[in-house]
Every structure is written in C-alpha cells, then in structure tokens.
Amino acid sequence: MIVYGTCVGGTGEKYNTISEPTIEPRLRDGDQAWALPGTEGICRVYNGFIDRARSADAEALVLLHDDVEITSRDFRARVLKAVREPDVGIAGTVGGAGLSSLAWWDARRLRGRVQESRGLVSFRPAEADVDAVDGMLLVLSPRALETVRFDEGSFPEFHGYDVDVCLQAREAGLRVVTRQLGVIHHTKGGFGDRSAFDRAERALLRKWPHRVRPYTRTENLKNKLRARLASLERRVRAHGNFD
C-alpha cells in the first residue's frame, strides 16, 4: 500500500486542478490519498502523515506539493522500486551532494532530472545518491518512516524542512537518492519569502555544521571562473565560429 500526502495551500485550487486529478487514477490495492491545509505549518502536517502511514504499514509515503503533477503511468511501480532498494530512506527527483547551504542547487554536485513549468531541469547522472532532494516530492520508505520526523521547532515555515529531513536520514545511515519518477512541477520559481528562507538557513547551519559546509574562498573563486567560462561558451555557440 502507498500513501499520498499533500499539504494544501490557499484555497486548494492548485491541488484540485493539478495534483489530485493525477493521484486518484493511480491509486491501487488499498492506496490512500490524504490532503490537509497547511495552516499549522507543513512540518506538522507531514508528521501527521508519517504517523498515519506507519499505522497503516504503508510500503511508501509520497509527500508532494499541491503543484506537482504525476505524469508517468507506472508512477506507483517506480516508487515501490525506489523504496525497495537497499538502505534507501528518501527518494526524490533532483538534489545535491556536498551541501554548501540550505539551497541544494548550490551543492558541489547536482544530480537528477525533472520537468518544470519553466523548462527542463537536468543534471548528470539523473539517478544518484545525494545528501538532499527537493521537497516538491519526497518518497519515504518504511525505514525512513521509523527514523525521521520533520523538525517543527527549527523549521516552522515553508523552507528548510526538506533538506533537514534528508540529513536526518543520512545521519541514520539511510540513502537519499534521485530517481526518475515522472512528474511535472508547476512552479513559478524564486525563494518566496526571502527572510523566511534566511531564517531557515541559519537554523540548518546551526543544526548540521558537520553536514553543510559553506564554500571556501578558493572554491568560490573556482566557481566564478567556471561560470565565466560557461558564459563564454554560450556566447560562442550563439554567434558561431569566429575563425
């Protein structure tokens, strides 16, 4: 049995038009889909889902944002395959290893692949072990359900909960992986509330100093050089050969 859990924002329009219509056709064999408003915070809602999934002896808990559309016909099979891999605790679509901050996309190594409304986000390899995955889609295995809890005290707002729960899994010796699960994230992008993001980042750095290592000065210089070279390569490709 698979349990789907969604923390619904606002009026519920996104969930009603994007997520729910793609969850319902994929329910099989006693699967359940739960949706609750996020008025008490996403961590509290997700912890409630964990408790219910454990009580139901779920084979997987799929936590997805209300703007995530499931597209693969065999999504259920992909989820079960991922959580049945040895020592997998959490699976997602995109993420990073070698974290430098709360922003997983600034990690030293980026992995995964997912379609967004803004375009394709793709890193190689698409399937890999990472330290954290994006919270738009978190698949928790039974091992993770027995091990992790969303930290309501440290992350009372929308940011940080996903990286933190992934680091809890890593600390417990569980794997966090990117897998091709088949979804589209209908996102407008951006940080949302930047001040809330900054508060969450400070909390993350306090909690995980041994797992989140900010870039050194040398690494920052190398990153700037790589960015300049990439920009030059794009300009050359755009304007053709200068020979």
C-alpha positions as CSV (number, residue, x, y, z in Angstrom):
1,M,0.0,0.0,0.0
2,I,1.2,3.5,-0.9
3,V,0.0,6.6,1.0
4,Y,0.0,10.0,-0.8
5,G,0.1,13.1,1.4
6,T,-0.3,16.7,0.3
7,C,-0.1,19.9,2.4
8,V,-2.6,22.2,0.6
9,G,-2.1,25.9,0.4
10,G,-4.5,28.7,-0.1
11,T,-8.0,27.9,-1.4
12,G,-6.9,24.5,-2.6
13,E,-7.3,25.4,-6.3
14,K,-3.8,24.1,-7.2
15,Y,-4.4,20.7,-5.5
16,N,-7.8,20.4,-7.1
17,T,-6.6,21.1,-10.6
18,I,-3.0,19.8,-10.6
19,S,-2.2,17.1,-8.1
20,E,-5.4,15.4,-7.1
21,P,-6.6,14.6,-10.7
22,T,-3.3,12.8,-11.3
23,I,-3.1,11.0,-7.9
24,E,-6.6,9.5,-8.0
25,P,-6.2,7.4,-11.2
26,R,-3.0,5.8,-9.8
27,L,-4.5,4.5,-6.5
28,R,-4.4,0.7,-6.3
29,D,-4.6,-2.1,-3.8
30,G,-5.8,0.0,-0.8
31,D,-3.7,3.0,-1.5
32,Q,-4.8,6.2,0.2
33,A,-4.6,9.9,-0.6
34,W,-4.7,12.5,2.2
35,A,-4.7,16.3,1.8
36,L,-4.7,18.8,4.7
37,P,-4.4,22.6,4.8
38,G,-1.0,23.9,5.8
39,T,-2.3,26.5,8.3
40,E,-0.3,24.8,11.2
41,G,2.8,24.5,9.1
42,I,4.0,21.9,6.6
43,C,6.1,20.1,9.2
44,R,3.2,19.4,11.5
45,V,1.1,18.2,8.5
46,Y,3.8,15.9,7.3
47,N,4.4,14.5,10.7
48,G,0.8,13.6,10.9
49,F,1.1,11.8,7.5
50,I,4.1,9.9,8.8
51,D,2.1,8.7,11.9
52,R,-0.8,7.6,9.8
53,A,1.4,5.9,7.2
54,R,3.2,4.0,9.9
55,S,-0.1,2.9,11.5
56,A,-1.2,1.7,8.1
57,D,2.0,-0.3,7.4
58,A,2.5,1.7,4.2
59,E,5.1,0.5,1.8
60,A,5.8,4.1,0.9
61,L,4.7,7.6,1.8
62,V,4.7,10.0,-1.1
63,L,4.7,13.6,0.0
64,L,4.1,16.0,-2.8
65,H,3.4,19.7,-3.2
66,D,0.0,20.7,-4.4
67,D,1.5,22.0,-7.7
68,V,3.1,18.6,-8.6
69,E,1.5,16.7,-11.5
70,I,2.2,13.0,-11.8
71,T,2.7,12.1,-15.5
72,S,4.2,8.6,-15.6
73,R,1.6,5.8,-16.0
74,D,3.8,3.5,-13.9
75,F,4.5,6.0,-11.1
76,R,3.4,3.5,-8.5
77,A,5.8,0.9,-9.7
78,R,8.7,3.4,-9.9
79,V,8.0,4.5,-6.3
80,L,8.0,0.9,-5.0
81,K,11.2,0.1,-6.9
82,A,12.9,3.1,-5.3
83,V,12.0,2.4,-1.7
84,R,12.8,-1.3,-2.1
85,E,16.4,-0.6,-3.0
86,P,18.9,-1.4,-0.2
87,D,19.0,1.2,2.6
88,V,17.0,3.8,0.7
89,G,15.3,6.2,3.1
90,I,14.2,9.0,0.8
91,A,13.8,9.4,-2.9
92,G,13.2,12.5,-5.0
93,T,13.7,13.8,-8.5
94,V,16.5,16.4,-8.2
95,G,19.0,17.2,-5.4
96,G,22.6,17.8,-4.4
97,A,25.5,16.2,-2.6
98,G,28.2,18.2,-0.8
99,L,25.8,20.8,0.5
100,S,27.1,24.4,1.0
101,S,23.9,25.9,2.2
102,L,20.1,25.4,2.5
103,A,20.0,25.8,-1.3
104,W,20.6,22.3,-2.5
105,W,21.0,23.7,-6.0
106,D,24.2,25.4,-4.8
107,A,25.7,22.0,-3.7
108,R,29.0,20.8,-5.0
109,R,27.4,18.0,-7.1
110,L,23.9,18.3,-8.6
111,R,22.0,15.2,-9.7
112,G,18.6,14.3,-11.1
113,R,16.1,15.4,-13.8
114,V,12.6,16.9,-13.6
115,Q,10.3,18.8,-15.9
116,E,9.2,22.2,-14.5
117,S,6.7,24.6,-16.0
118,R,9.7,26.9,-16.6
119,G,11.6,24.2,-18.5
120,L,13.6,21.0,-18.0
121,V,16.0,20.8,-15.0
122,S,18.6,18.2,-15.8
123,F,21.9,17.1,-14.2
124,R,24.0,14.0,-14.9
125,P,23.7,11.4,-13.7
126,A,20.0,11.6,-13.4
127,E,19.9,8.8,-10.8
128,A,22.4,9.0,-8.0
129,D,22.9,9.1,-4.2
130,V,22.8,12.7,-2.8
131,D,22.6,14.4,0.5
132,A,19.2,16.1,-0.1
133,V,16.4,16.3,-2.6
134,D,14.0,19.0,-3.5
135,G,10.9,18.9,-1.2
136,M,8.4,19.2,-4.1
137,L,8.4,15.4,-4.0
138,L,9.7,13.3,-1.1
139,V,9.2,9.5,-1.1
140,L,9.8,7.9,2.3
141,S,10.5,4.2,2.7
142,P,9.3,2.2,5.7
143,R,12.8,2.6,7.1
144,A,12.5,6.4,7.0
145,L,9.0,6.3,8.5
146,E,10.6,4.6,11.6
147,T,13.5,7.0,11.7
148,V,12.8,10.6,10.7
149,R,10.5,13.4,11.9
150,F,10.0,16.9,10.4
151,D,11.5,19.4,12.8
152,E,8.6,21.7,13.6
153,G,10.7,23.7,16.1
154,S,13.6,24.6,13.8
155,F,11.6,24.9,10.6
156,P,8.2,26.3,11.4
157,E,7.8,27.9,8.0
158,F,7.9,26.6,4.4
159,H,11.7,26.5,4.0
160,G,14.3,24.0,5.2
161,Y,12.1,21.1,6.2
162,D,13.2,19.0,3.1
163,V,16.9,19.4,3.5
164,D,16.7,18.8,7.2
165,V,14.7,15.5,6.9
166,C,17.1,14.3,4.2
167,L,20.0,15.0,6.5
168,Q,18.2,13.1,9.3
169,A,18.0,10.1,7.0
170,R,21.7,10.4,6.1
171,E,22.7,10.7,9.7
172,A,20.8,7.4,10.4
173,G,22.8,5.6,7.7
174,L,20.0,5.7,5.1
175,R,20.4,6.6,1.5
176,V,18.9,9.7,-0.2
177,V,18.5,9.2,-3.9
178,T,17.3,10.9,-7.1
179,R,15.1,8.7,-9.3
180,Q,13.1,9.3,-12.5
181,L,9.6,9.1,-11.0
182,G,7.8,11.0,-13.7
183,V,6.3,14.3,-12.6
184,I,6.0,17.9,-13.6
185,H,6.5,20.7,-11.1
186,H,4.2,23.7,-11.9
187,T,6.4,26.3,-10.2
188,K,6.9,30.0,-10.7
189,G,10.3,29.7,-9.1
190,G,12.0,32.0,-6.7
191,F,12.5,32.0,-2.9
192,G,9.1,33.2,-2.0
193,D,9.7,34.8,1.4
194,R,13.4,35.5,1.4
195,S,13.5,36.5,5.1
196,A,11.9,33.1,6.0
197,F,14.4,31.3,3.8
198,D,17.3,33.1,5.5
199,R,15.9,32.1,9.0
200,A,15.7,28.5,7.9
201,E,19.2,28.6,6.5
202,R,20.6,29.9,9.8
203,A,18.7,27.1,11.6
204,L,20.1,24.5,9.2
205,L,23.7,25.6,9.7
206,R,23.3,25.5,13.5
207,K,21.9,22.0,13.4
208,W,24.1,20.4,10.8
209,P,27.6,22.1,10.9
210,H,29.2,18.7,10.0
211,R,27.0,18.1,7.0
212,V,26.5,21.6,5.5
213,R,29.9,23.1,4.6
214,P,29.9,26.6,3.1
215,Y,32.2,27.1,0.2
216,T,35.8,28.2,0.9
217,R,37.3,31.3,-0.7
218,T,39.2,29.0,-3.1
219,E,36.0,27.2,-4.1
220,N,34.2,30.5,-4.7
221,L,36.9,31.7,-7.0
222,K,36.8,28.4,-8.9
223,N,33.0,28.6,-9.2
224,K,33.2,32.2,-10.6
225,L,35.8,31.0,-13.1
226,R,33.7,28.1,-14.2
227,A,30.6,30.4,-14.5
228,R,32.6,32.8,-16.7
229,L,33.9,30.0,-19.0
230,A,30.4,28.6,-19.3
231,S,29.1,32.1,-20.2
232,L,31.8,32.5,-22.9
233,E,31.0,29.1,-24.3
234,R,27.3,30.0,-24.6
235,R,28.2,33.2,-26.4
236,V,30.5,31.4,-28.8
237,R,27.7,28.8,-29.6
238,A,25.2,31.6,-30.1
239,H,27.4,33.6,-32.5
240,G,29.1,30.8,-34.4
241,N,32.7,30.1,-35.1
242,F,35.0,33.2,-35.0
243,D,37.6,31.6,-37.3
